[in-house]
């Protein structure tokens, strides 16, 4: 697709973004969060554990973790060594254990055991940044949210929907192109597409459902490496 993204008008970019969103919805109508959870707290904890780890591995760890420590208060009061041993397969287990227990303590103490919905309150929890907060807001609470992980950031740039690598700027740029009601589903579908088709090094452009709207920024350089 011949497209000078730098000269594309905002209206044209928004039209293209909506077309991409519709095509992804047709391709992945059921795409949603792949982390297993039952409550907002479980999703928050699982998202913290998912840093530098696959969702599949996190889903193997969390059932045991939540069975042994079913509430934020229980996890906050647990032996750090025991928490570390349970989450060890997710990597960076010492740092994650500290973040998990600190966040659990804040949820249990400050918020009386309930995960807050507000962005400011969520990002004040230890170990919780905007991406994690948006995952919880959009997925657990059904609020409009665009969470920028490595897949969303890569695809947003490759599609020419943003000219920035900064996650907060990517979030703002995508949010400006789509109705609020589409934000969360769009983010989940970008992740789904990034994992299955639009990989970092060898994107499968020939089978891509959104190829007709994609300027393929950086694709040749990445594919030939």
Helices and strands as residue ranges (DSSP letters): G 5-7, H 10-27, H 40-49, H 55-68, H 72-76, H 80-87, G 88-90, H 93-109, H 119-123, H 130-135, I 136-140, H 150-158, H 167-177, G 180-182, H 183-196, G 205-207, G 211-213, H 219-223
